[in-house]
Amino acid sequence: MNLFSLMALCATLAACSHAPSREQIGAACTTLAGRSIPAASIGLPSGPATVHSAVLVTAAPGSVSGNSLMPATPEYCKVLGTVASRDPKAQPINFQLNLPTRWNGKALQYGGGGFNGVPISGLAPLRDAAPGDPLPIARGYATFGTDSGHQASAFPASEPGAFALNDEMLENFAYASYKKVRDVAVDLMQSVYGQRPRQLYYFGGSEGGREGLTMAQRFPADYDGIVSVVPVINWTGLFHAFVRNQVPQFGDWLDAAKTPLIAKATSEACDALDGLADGVVNNYMACPARVNLQALRCPGGSDAGPHCLSDAELSLIRGIHSPYRFSFPLANGISEYPQWLYGHEDSLDGAAALNLVRWVSGSAAPTVPPNASTAATQWLYGSNWIRYAIARDANFDVRSYRPEPFAARVQQTSALIDSTNPDLSAFFARGGKLILRENAADRAQSPLMGIEYYQSVVARLGQPAVDRSVRLYVSPSSTHSGNARSVTDKSAIPTMADLLDPLDRWVTTQTPPPDAIVQTSKAGLPPFALQGSRPMCRYPGYPHYMGGDKALASSYACRDAQL
């Protein structure tokens, strides 16, 4: 019996005495190049998909080069292909699919980030993974990802949103590319393994977290579980808030050198609210009411250097910590974007450079057009979105933007891209599970948006239904990228946690994740020495210090946080 006769006979592993062998899978891999998947096999209007290459990659053990760790990878079939566009002016959707020759019967789709436009290989460590955690493909998962249907290399670095002028490319970025690539990947898995994956998961953070929520809301029958980390749920509200935060800085830039001043004041106001003065704001909800930066005001209110804040800078900080409100409703009746929280503002060096300086101040004042090397990411992203997706004019001056004249377009794009639909009943009905993680010191997007979304699902479906299918965790003091450190002694705070295994156990064995997941900090190279641990509490909890070694999770208990 040849391989394809075996595959026809073995519709599922349960119907066979064994799965296809490594040799059979390797042989099938070599037949994929040139394969075409017709548009009719893709669940959205689409062009056909084509496999451009399929190569069997030899297993590689983990290795260390200098201070860099290369995780171990198994033998796998590396498949590269494209999904053709319908519009000849639209760029194709690129994808990569990795098929291990020792398959666990499951698949994992990786999310992207930012405006996407770069290949997602499906071979990277998961977001917040600890050094030494095996890659999903090393655990036996077939993995895949996409560039979301446009190639960033085709646009200037200062114009990452330019693709949005094309309707199909914008639709692909919003939701369609992930569904199309999912359908193509499943088709190819059927060809190689003789069966579809028993479980299919989505794992993403930031924009990739939005993608995961979008899949649960738009395509609930296609996924068994989703991990969504710091998701950009209300994209429209966030990018409007970005512009609000940035336009005032044309007149009085928040100098990057002032971030330690803000961090110190926040720490002094909120540090001990968790029972321990260690330079870490754990009690993230109690902190805002206690922060008053007025004591940092420069004499007379004019900028007098890095030791004080001008009236304009104080106004900017108050704005960031206030909701952004629309005069008309967005998708699902939402009319505002929540304020940001406090903690870990210091961002002048090392890993912390991914926080306040990167997102809010930049290394120099904003410019028109944005300078990709010095602009705050909020200005780079916000101005791009308004110009290309809303005004649809590359030369539009965002400094004069008001949403009201563009209300119809704002609502149209909100319906396209925002992942705010609280009705997850269809996803829950088929046993779908969702794990959300918010980082309380996130300066890219507000952690309160994830909390508000969770509360909207509870209001729609009831707490019992949500408890059976959703977990929301909050990592205090963690920045958008996940890292955290003490404001006072600069020591790293444990933030690493594997959320794929808890999701898989929940789906396959109905074992829910615990109310507190242990986060760790480990050395980056073997033997990956444990440097500390701390609980990441299920919302509304935060880790309160109870006594003992502050570097051990056992010294903390989860208590309810209150805003």
N, C-alpha and C positions, 0 to 999 in steps of 0.2 A: 504494500500500500504506500503510495507516495504521500508527501507532506500535505498537499492540498486535499487529498481524499481523507486523510486523517482529520484535517480541520473540519471538513464537512461532516464527518461522523461525530466529532467531539464539539458539539455546540457549547457545552460547558465542561469545566473540569470534573464536575460531579458525574458526567455521563461517560467519562473515560477512566481507565485504570491509572493513567498518569497524564500529565501535561506534556506538550511537545518538548523534546529534549533540547539541550543546548545546541547540539549540532543542527537539529531541525530549525530552531529559531535562527541560528546563524545563516543557514541556507536560505530561509525565507527573507532575511534582511537583504541579501544581495539581489533579490528579485524586485525590490521596491522602487529602485531608481527608474524614473520615467513613468511611474504609475500615475494615473489620473483619477481623481475622485470627482464624479459629475456634480454639477450644481444641485441636482435633484436630491443628492444624498446629504445636503447641508440644509439645516432647518431654518435658514433665513434666505431672502433673496441674495444671490451671490453668483460670482463667476465660479468656474471649476477650480479645484485644487490640483497642484502638480508636485510630485516628489522630484526634486532636482538631484539629490544624492542620498545614498544610504550606505553607510560604512560600518563594519563591525570593529569596534574599538576594544583593544586588549585591556584587561584589568590592570589597574595601577595601584600599588600600595601607597599608603600615606607617606609623605616625605616632608622634610624640613630643609629650606634653603635660606640661610641667614636667619632672619627673624620671621620668615614667612612659612606658613603651614599649608601644604597641599593635601586636602583630605583624600582618603582612599576612594577609588571608584571601581565598580565591578566591570566585567565584560558586558558591553551593551551595544545595541545597534543605534547609531546616530543618524537621524533622519532630518534632512533640511528640505523645506519646500515653501511654496507660496499658495495663497488663495487669490485668484484673479479678481479684479474689480469689475463692476458693471459699467462704471463711468470710465471711458478711456483716459480721462485726465486725472483720475485718482491713482495713487500708488497702490501696489499690491500689499497684501498682508503676508509678512514673513513669519515662519514658525520653525521651531525645533522640537523634535520628539525623540526621547531617549528610551529604548526598550531593552531592559536588562535580560540577559539570557537565563537568569534565575529570577523569575517573576513571582511576586507575592499575590498576584491577582488584583492589585489595586493600582490606581492612577492618581497623580497629583498635578494639578495645573498651577503654575506659578503666576502671580500677578506682577505688574510692572511698577513704575514710579514716575512722578512728575508729569510731564507731557508725553511720556513714553517715547516711541520713535527709535528705540535701540533694541537689539535682539535680547530676548530673555531665554537663556539656554536651558533652564531647568536643572542645571548642575551646580548651582551656587548653594552655600549654606542657607538655611532658612533664617528669616529675620529673627534676631534675638537668640540665635543658637549659641551655645557655649562651645569654646574650642574643644575639639574631641568628639562632639556629637556627630554621629554618622550622617552623611548626606541621605536624603530620601531615596535616591537611586541605589545607594549602598544597602538600604533596608529592603530593597526589592520592588520599590515603586517604579512604574513607568511614569516619566515626568515630561512635561512640555510647557512651552511658553511662546509668546508672540511679541512682535514690536507694535502691535495694535493697529497696523494698517497705514503707517507712514514712516518715513526714514528721516530722522532728525539731521543726518548728514547732508541732506538736500537743502537745508535752510541755515541762515546765519545763526551763530550761537546766541545772539541777542533777540532772535525771533522764533523761539521754540513753539509758539502757537500759530505760526503762519499756515500750517496745514488746515486749520479750521475754516479757511475760506472755501474749501471744497466740501460739499454736503456729505458725500459718501465717506470721505476720510474722517469727518467729524462724527458721523454716525458710528463708524468702526471704532473710533477712540472711545465713544460714550458707552457702547455695549456690544455692538455687533461682532467685532473681530474675535472676542473671547468665546462667544457661542460658536462661530464658524470654525475656529481652530479646534475647539472641543469636539465638534462633530467629525472633523477630519481625523483627529487623533484617535477617536474611538473606532472609526472605520479601519484605520491602519492597524490598530491593536487586534481587531477581529481578524485581519488578514494574517498577521504574524503568529498570534497566540491561539487562534481558533475560537476566541470568545471575547466578549466585551468585558471591561473591568467589573468586578463584583462591587467595588466601591470606588467612587470618583470624588476627590476632594479639591477644593480651591484654597490656596494659601497666599495671602498678599498683605502688604502694608502700605499705608498712605494712599496713593492712587490705586495701588493694587488691592488695598482693603476696600476701597469703594467698588472696585470691580467684583470682589467676592460678594458683597452685599447686593450688587446689581444682579448677579447670577441667581441668588436666592429669591429675589423679588420678581425678576422677569422670566427665569427659566427654572422654576422649582423642581421640575421632574428630572433635571439633568445632573444634579449634585446631591451627594449623600451627607456632606459635611463641609463647613467653611470656617477657616480661621481668618479673621479680619482685624488687623493691627492698625491702630491710629488711622482709621478710615476717613477719607475726605467725603463724608456722607453728603453734606450740603455744599456741593462744589460752588454753586452760584452764590450763595451767601458768603462763603469763605473768600472768594476772589473779589467780591465787592468790598468786603472788609479789608482785604489787602490794600486796595486802592485808597480807602479811607485812611489807613495807617501810614500811607506813604506820601500822599500829596502834601500834607503839612510840612514834610521834611525838605521840600524845595525852599522853604523860607527859613527854617531853623532845623538843621540836621541833628539827629541824635547821635552825637559823636560816639563811635565804638568804644573809645577810652572810658566812657561813663558807665559801661555795663557793670564793672565790679562795684561801683557805688550803689547801684540799684540792687544788685545781688546781696550785698552786705545788709542793706536796710531791710530787705525782705526776710533774710535769714534771722536777723535780730528780732523781727516782729513775730515770726512764726515757728522758728526752729524748735522751741521747747514744747510746743503744743502736742507733740507725740510722746512726751515723757522723757525725752533725751535731747540734750543740746550737743549736736554733732555736725551742724552745718547742713542738715538735710531736712527739707519740709515734707514730712510724711502726712500730716493732717491737712491734706490739700483743700478740703472744703471749708475748714474753719479759718484758713489763712486770710482770704480776701478782706474780711471785715476788720482785720487787725493791721493791715498795711496802710500807712499814711506817709507818703513821700514828701509832704509839704515841708518837712524839716530840712529837706535837701535843697530848698529854693535858693537860687543865687540872690544876693542882695540887689534889690531893685527889680528883680525879675528878668534881667538881661543875661545872656550867656557870659559866664566869667571863668570858663575853663572846666576841666574834668572833675573838680571837687564839688560841683553843685549842678543843679538842673534849672534851666530857664523856665519862665512861665509857659512858653510854647512846648518845651519838652515835657513838663508836667501835664499839660493838656493832652499831649500825644499819649502818654502812659495811661492817663485816665480813660482816653478813648479806647485803647486796646483792651482795657479791662471793663468795657461797657459793651452791651449788645449792639450789633449793626441792624437797623430796622428799615424795612421796605415799606412804602406806602401802598403796596398792592401785594397780593398773595403769590407765592411761588408754587411749585408742584406740591400736592398733598396739603395745601392750605398753610404752609409755613411762611412766615413773614419776617423772620429775623434770624440772625446768626448770633450765637452766644458769645459772651466775653471769654477772653483767655484767663487762665489761672496764674498763680505766682510760683516762684521757686526756680533755682538753678539758672538765673539770668546771666551769670558770669560766663563770658564766652570769648575770652581773648587768646586762649592758647589750647593746644592739644585737641582732644576729642570734643571738648566743650565748644570749639569753634563752630559746631553745627547748631548752635542755639541762637541767642538774641542777635548777635552780630550777623550771622548768615541770613536770618529770616527778617529781622526788623530794621536794623540800622545799615547793614552793608558796611563795607570798609571805606566808603565815600558817599557823599550825598547823591540822591537819585538824579538821573539825567534823562533828557529826551533826545534821541531814543535811548533806551536803557543800555548801560555798559555791562555786558555779561560778566566781566571780571571783577567789578567793584560793587554792583548793585545788590541791594537786599533781594533775596529770592522773592519776597512778597511783591516787590515792584516789578521784577522781571516777569513773574507769572501773571500778576494782576493786570499789568498794562497790556500784556500780550493777549490775554483773554478778552478784555474789553475791545481792543482794536480789531482782533481777527474774528472772534465768535459773536460779539454783540454789534459793534458799529460796522464790522466787515470793511474796514478801511485802515490800511496799514499806516496812513499818515494822520489818523485821528489823534487829537491832543487829549489824552486821558485826564490831564489836570483840570479840564473843564467839564468832565463827565458827570451827568446826573442820570440815574436810571429811569426816571419818569418818561422822558421822550422816547426811550427805547423799551418801554414796558412790555409790549407784545413780543419782542425778540427775547428779552430776558426770560419771560415765561415760557417761550418756546424752547429755549436751550435748557431751562430748568427741568422741563418735562423729559428732555432727552438725556440729561446727564446726572441729575441728582438722584441719590439712592435713599430717599426719605420715606418710601412707602412702608407703613407699619404692618401691612397685612401679609404676614408670613404663614398664613394658615395652610396654603397648598404645600409649602416646603415642610412644615411640621407634619402634615398629614401623611407624608411618605417616609417619615422618620428622620428628616433632615435635622442636623445639629449645627449650632452656630456658637463659636467662641469669639468674643470681642475683647480686645485689649486696648485700653487708653493709657497714655503716658501723661502724667499730671503736669509736667513742666514743658510740654510741647509748645513751641513757638510757631510751628508751621500751621497747625490747625488746633482748634480748641477741643480739649478733652470733654468739655461739657456737651459738645454736639453728639458724641457717642452716648453719653448719659441720657440726653434728651431723647435720642432715638430709641434707646432701650425702654425708657419710660413710655414712649408712644406705642411701642409694641405691647407693653403690659396693658395700657389703657384700651388697646384695640382687642386683644385676645385673652386678657386675664392673667394674673400672676401664676396660677397653676400650670397653664399651658406654656408660659415662658420658662418656668422653672424646669419643665421637662425637656426643653429644647435649647435654651440659651444660657450662656454664662458670660457675664461682663466682669472683667478684672481691670483694676487700675494700678499702674506702677508709679508710685510717688517719686517726684524729682527726676523722672526719666524724661529726656528730651525726645524730639521727634524720631531720631535715629535709634533711640533706646538707651543710650549711655547715660550715666548719672555720676556725679561726684560731689563730695562735700565742699560747700562754699568756703569753709574755714581751713581745713587741712588738705584739701584737694585730693583726698583718697577716693578711689573708685567705690561706688555703691553697687551691690549685686542687682543686676537687672536681666540676667540671661535666664531664659526658660524655654523648654521644648513644649510647644502647644500642639504639635502634630500627633504625638502618641496619645495624649489625653483625648483628642478628638476621635482618633481611630478606635480607642477602647469604648468610647461612648457610643459610637455608631455600631460597632461589631458585637459588643458584649453588654450594651445597655448600662455600662458602669459610668455614672456621671463624674466629671472632674471634681476634685475637692474644693471646698470653700476657700482654701488658701493653697496656692501653688508656690513651691519654693523656688525663688530666684537665686542664682549663684553668680559669683565672680571667680574666674579661674585664670591661671597662667595661660598665656597664649600658645605655649609649646609643650610637648610631652615632658613629664607625665600629667600635665594639665592640673597642677596642684590647686586645690580649693583654697581660695583666698577669703571667702566670706559667703554668707547666705542670709536671705531675708524673705519673709513671706510677701507674696503679691495677693492681696485680698480680693475676694469677690465683692463687687459693689453692693452696698455702700461702705464697705469696710476699708480701713487703713491700718498699717502695722503700728501698734502702740507698744513702746518699750516697757517691759515688765521687770527688768533687772537681769543681770548676768552679762555674759560676753556679748557686746553689741554687734559682733561680727557673725553671730549665729542666729538663725531663724527661730530657734527655740526660745530666744529671749524676748520675742514679740508675740502679741496676741492681736487678732483683728477686732477692731472696734468700729462702730458706725461713724462715718464722717458726716458732718452737717454743714451746709452752706450758710 
